[in-house]
Amino acid sequence: MERKGIRNCRCLGSHVKNSCKSSVLFIQSETYGLLSGSVVLIGATAELTNLFNRSCFGRPIVTADADKQWFQLSLEEAFYLSHDLKCLKIIGEDKCPKSDDEVWQYMKSKKTMFPDFYKAYSHLRTKNWVVRSGSQYGVDYVAYRHHPALVHSEYAVLVSSEGAGNESPRLKVWSDFHCTIRLCGSVAKTMLVLNIKKNGHDASSPSCLEKFNVGELTIRRWNPERCREDEQQTIKNAVNRGTANVMAWTVTACCSTKASSSVPNMDAKIKSHHQPSVKTACKK
């Protein structure tokens, strides 16, 4: 296990916030989402449909109406567009717009851990990751670096909470832990656990989100063969470096020995060549 934060992703998702906010506010100024059970339905024009497809929000619903495309948003997606981007108005069955507090209470009643899931969702979106449902992989979310039509997702995300009463039942037993790790490995994804720390605050209103912290933990399956190969390669590199150092030291020592042995002989020859002998000096 590795307690390591995922980095901010510069991808197609990096333009989602600006494109959604500008396009929806100025092109589709009156966009309403209808609360329907545990989802939010939106009747979109062709322009808004293109925007949703490019920004990876919701999924289209096939209907007999050829003039209007309907989109189904999850609770997290709808609240993100409404609360964070301020580009979606949510209405209830009475066709009246709901405030953020009313929408918050409604979504909490439909999903007990909605505050934790939304904090995790907005955390990844803020880091410019494209976030989609991970139900097909047995996890809460999957995170993409680019548009899902271009690449596969890199992270399989599970949301965990430290609060009492609303804790996630996932990863509480070793069988679930091993199954999830093996599944993530078989589909080439890294398991990412987002631990929501409430710091003693309750989730009575959306303002509590600013007081929550998110801890990131990546988990990978230990492969003994790969670790053995890495260890052998490390030892081999160390031996090669040691051999290279010994060879360099030997060459340096040999050069120093040759230089020290040759210089005195040259000095002796020069001295004997230029300095007259005692016998010659006496004759003169």
C-alpha positions as CSV (number, residue, x, y, z in Angstrom):
1,M,0.0,0.0,0.0
2,E,1.2,3.4,-0.8
3,R,-0.1,6.7,0.7
4,K,0.5,8.8,-2.4
5,G,-1.7,11.6,-3.8
6,I,-2.7,11.5,-7.4
7,R,-1.4,14.5,-9.3
8,N,-3.5,17.0,-11.1
9,C,-4.3,15.8,-14.6
10,R,-4.0,18.1,-17.6
11,C,-6.4,16.5,-19.9
12,L,-9.7,17.0,-21.7
13,G,-11.2,17.3,-18.3
14,S,-9.1,20.4,-17.6
15,H,-11.4,22.4,-19.9
16,V,-14.6,20.9,-18.5
17,K,-15.2,23.5,-15.8
18,N,-14.6,26.5,-18.0
19,S,-16.5,25.1,-21.0
20,C,-19.5,24.0,-19.0
21,K,-19.7,27.2,-17.1
22,S,-19.4,29.5,-20.1
23,S,-21.3,27.5,-22.6
24,V,-24.2,26.5,-20.4
25,L,-24.6,29.9,-18.8
26,F,-24.5,31.9,-22.0
27,I,-25.8,29.5,-24.6
28,Q,-28.3,27.5,-22.5
29,S,-29.1,29.9,-19.7
30,E,-32.3,28.2,-18.6
31,T,-31.3,24.5,-18.1
32,Y,-33.4,22.6,-15.6
33,G,-32.9,19.1,-14.1
34,L,-35.8,17.1,-12.8
35,L,-35.4,15.1,-9.6
36,S,-36.5,11.6,-10.4
37,G,-35.7,9.1,-7.6
38,S,-31.9,8.6,-7.4
39,V,-31.2,10.4,-10.7
40,V,-31.7,13.8,-12.3
41,L,-33.2,14.0,-15.8
42,I,-32.4,16.8,-18.3
43,G,-34.1,17.4,-21.7
44,A,-31.2,18.7,-23.8
45,T,-31.0,20.3,-27.2
46,A,-28.5,19.2,-29.8
47,E,-26.0,21.9,-28.6
48,L,-26.3,20.9,-25.0
49,T,-26.1,17.2,-25.9
50,N,-22.8,17.9,-27.6
51,L,-21.5,19.8,-24.6
52,F,-22.5,17.0,-22.2
53,N,-20.8,14.4,-24.4
54,R,-17.6,16.4,-24.6
55,S,-17.5,17.2,-20.9
56,C,-18.4,13.6,-19.9
57,F,-21.5,14.4,-17.8
58,G,-24.4,11.9,-17.6
59,R,-25.5,9.3,-20.1
60,P,-28.0,9.6,-22.9
61,I,-31.4,7.9,-22.7
62,V,-32.9,6.5,-25.9
63,T,-36.5,7.8,-26.4
64,A,-39.0,8.2,-29.2
65,D,-38.6,12.0,-29.2
66,A,-36.3,12.9,-32.1
67,D,-36.3,16.6,-31.4
68,K,-34.9,16.4,-27.8
69,Q,-32.3,14.2,-26.2
70,W,-32.7,13.2,-22.6
71,F,-29.8,12.8,-20.3
72,Q,-29.6,11.0,-17.0
73,L,-27.3,12.5,-14.4
74,S,-26.2,10.8,-11.2
75,L,-26.8,12.7,-7.9
76,E,-23.1,13.7,-7.7
77,E,-23.0,15.0,-11.3
78,A,-26.2,17.0,-10.9
79,F,-25.1,18.6,-7.6
80,Y,-21.7,19.4,-9.1
81,L,-23.3,21.2,-12.0
82,S,-25.7,23.0,-9.7
83,H,-23.6,23.8,-6.6
84,D,-20.1,24.1,-7.9
85,L,-20.5,25.3,-11.5
86,K,-23.8,27.2,-11.0
87,C,-25.0,26.2,-14.4
88,L,-28.0,23.9,-13.6
89,K,-31.2,24.5,-11.8
90,I,-32.8,21.5,-10.2
91,I,-36.6,21.3,-9.8
92,G,-38.8,18.8,-7.9
93,E,-42.0,17.1,-8.8
94,D,-43.9,20.4,-8.2
95,K,-41.8,22.0,-11.0
96,C,-40.4,24.6,-8.6
97,P,-36.6,25.3,-8.4
98,K,-35.0,23.9,-5.3
99,S,-32.3,25.6,-3.3
100,D,-28.9,24.0,-2.6
101,D,-30.0,23.1,0.9
102,E,-33.2,21.5,-0.3
103,V,-31.4,19.5,-3.0
104,W,-28.7,18.5,-0.4
105,Q,-31.3,17.1,2.0
106,Y,-33.2,15.3,-0.8
107,M,-30.0,13.6,-2.1
108,K,-29.0,12.6,1.4
109,S,-32.4,10.9,1.8
110,K,-31.8,9.0,-1.4
111,K,-28.2,8.1,-0.7
112,T,-27.0,7.8,2.9
113,M,-23.3,8.4,2.1
114,F,-24.0,11.1,-0.4
115,P,-21.8,13.8,1.4
116,D,-18.9,11.4,1.3
117,F,-19.4,10.3,-2.3
118,Y,-19.9,13.9,-3.4
119,K,-16.7,15.1,-1.6
120,A,-14.7,12.3,-3.4
121,Y,-16.3,13.1,-6.8
122,S,-15.7,16.9,-6.5
123,H,-12.1,16.2,-5.3
124,L,-11.3,14.2,-8.4
125,R,-13.1,16.7,-10.7
126,T,-11.2,19.6,-9.1
127,K,-7.9,17.8,-10.1
128,N,-9.2,17.6,-13.7
129,W,-9.9,13.9,-13.8
130,V,-12.9,12.7,-15.8
131,V,-15.0,10.7,-13.3
132,R,-17.5,8.1,-14.3
133,S,-19.4,5.3,-12.5
134,G,-17.3,2.3,-11.6
135,S,-20.2,-0.2,-11.1
136,Q,-19.0,-2.4,-14.0
137,Y,-15.7,-3.0,-12.1
138,G,-17.2,-3.4,-8.6
139,V,-16.0,0.1,-7.4
140,D,-17.5,3.5,-6.8
141,Y,-15.9,5.5,-9.6
142,V,-13.3,5.2,-12.3
143,A,-11.0,8.1,-13.2
144,Y,-9.8,8.9,-16.8
145,R,-6.9,11.0,-17.8
146,H,-8.5,12.0,-21.1
147,H,-11.9,11.5,-22.7
148,P,-13.2,7.9,-22.2
149,A,-13.5,7.5,-26.0
150,L,-9.8,8.0,-26.3
151,V,-8.2,6.1,-23.3
152,H,-9.0,3.6,-20.6
153,S,-9.5,4.6,-17.0
154,E,-6.4,4.6,-14.8
155,Y,-7.9,4.5,-11.3
156,A,-10.6,2.3,-9.8
157,V,-11.9,4.4,-6.9
158,L,-13.4,3.3,-3.6
159,V,-14.8,5.9,-1.1
160,S,-14.3,5.3,2.6
161,S,-15.4,7.3,5.6
162,E,-14.1,7.6,9.1
163,G,-17.4,8.7,10.7
164,A,-19.5,6.3,12.7
165,G,-22.9,5.1,11.4
166,N,-22.3,5.9,7.7
167,E,-19.1,3.9,7.1
168,S,-18.6,2.1,3.8
169,P,-18.9,-1.7,4.1
170,R,-16.1,-2.2,1.5
171,L,-12.7,-3.6,2.3
172,K,-13.7,-4.7,5.8
173,V,-12.8,-8.4,5.2
174,W,-9.8,-9.8,3.5
175,S,-11.8,-11.7,0.8
176,D,-13.3,-8.4,-0.5
177,F,-9.9,-6.8,-0.3
178,H,-8.2,-9.6,-2.3
179,C,-11.0,-9.8,-4.9
180,T,-10.9,-6.1,-5.5
181,I,-7.1,-6.0,-5.9
182,R,-7.2,-8.9,-8.3
183,L,-10.0,-7.4,-10.4
184,C,-8.2,-4.0,-10.6
185,G,-5.0,-5.8,-11.7
186,S,-6.8,-7.9,-14.4
187,V,-8.2,-4.7,-16.0
188,A,-5.0,-2.7,-15.7
189,K,-6.2,-0.2,-13.1
190,T,-4.7,1.1,-9.9
191,M,-6.9,0.9,-6.9
192,L,-7.4,4.3,-5.2
193,V,-9.1,4.6,-1.9
194,L,-10.3,8.1,-0.9
195,N,-10.8,8.4,2.8
196,I,-13.2,11.2,3.7
197,K,-12.2,12.8,7.0
198,K,-15.0,14.9,8.5
199,N,-12.9,16.3,11.4
200,G,-15.9,16.2,13.8
201,H,-18.3,18.1,11.6
202,D,-21.7,16.9,10.5
203,A,-23.1,16.9,7.0
204,S,-26.2,19.0,7.7
205,S,-25.6,21.5,4.8
206,P,-23.4,21.8,1.8
207,S,-21.1,24.3,3.7
208,C,-19.6,21.3,5.5
209,L,-17.8,20.2,2.4
210,E,-15.2,22.9,3.0
211,K,-14.4,21.4,6.4
212,F,-13.9,17.9,5.1
213,N,-10.5,16.5,4.1
214,V,-9.7,13.8,1.6
215,G,-6.9,11.2,2.2
216,E,-5.6,9.3,-0.9
217,L,-4.3,5.8,-0.7
218,T,-3.2,3.8,-3.8
219,I,-3.1,0.0,-3.3
220,R,-1.3,-2.4,-5.7
221,R,-1.0,-6.2,-5.6
222,W,2.5,-7.4,-4.5
223,N,4.2,-9.5,-7.2
224,P,7.1,-11.6,-5.6
225,E,8.6,-12.4,-9.0
226,R,8.7,-8.7,-10.0
227,C,10.1,-7.8,-6.7
228,R,12.8,-10.5,-7.0
229,E,13.7,-9.2,-10.5
230,D,13.9,-5.7,-9.2
231,E,16.1,-6.7,-6.3
232,Q,18.4,-8.7,-8.5
233,Q,18.6,-5.7,-10.9
234,T,19.4,-3.4,-8.0
235,I,22.2,-5.8,-6.8
236,K,23.6,-6.1,-10.3
237,N,23.6,-2.3,-10.7
238,A,25.4,-1.9,-7.4
239,V,28.0,-4.6,-8.4
240,N,28.5,-2.9,-11.7
241,R,29.0,0.5,-10.0
242,G,31.4,-1.1,-7.5
243,T,33.4,-2.8,-10.2
244,A,33.6,0.4,-12.2
245,N,34.8,2.2,-9.1
246,V,37.5,-0.4,-8.4
247,M,38.7,-0.3,-12.0
248,A,38.9,3.5,-11.9
249,W,40.8,3.3,-8.6
250,T,43.2,0.7,-10.0
251,V,43.9,2.8,-13.1
252,T,44.4,5.9,-11.0
253,A,46.8,4.0,-8.7
254,C,48.8,2.5,-11.6
255,C,49.2,5.9,-13.2
256,S,50.3,7.4,-9.9
257,T,52.8,4.6,-9.4
258,K,54.3,5.0,-12.8
259,A,54.5,8.8,-12.5
260,S,56.2,8.6,-9.0
261,S,58.7,6.0,-10.2
262,S,59.7,7.8,-13.4
263,V,60.0,11.3,-12.2
264,P,62.9,10.7,-9.7
265,N,64.9,8.8,-12.3
266,M,64.6,11.7,-14.7
267,D,65.7,14.1,-12.0
268,A,68.7,11.9,-11.3
269,K,69.6,11.7,-15.0
270,I,69.2,15.5,-15.3
271,K,71.2,16.1,-12.2
272,S,74.0,13.8,-13.2
273,H,74.1,15.2,-16.7
274,H,74.4,18.9,-15.7
275,Q,76.4,18.7,-12.4
276,P,80.2,18.1,-12.9
277,S,81.8,15.3,-11.0
278,V,84.2,15.9,-8.1
279,K,87.2,14.5,-10.1
280,T,86.6,16.9,-13.0
281,A,86.3,19.8,-10.7
282,C,89.6,19.0,-9.0
283,K,91.5,18.8,-12.3
284,K,90.2,22.2,-13.2
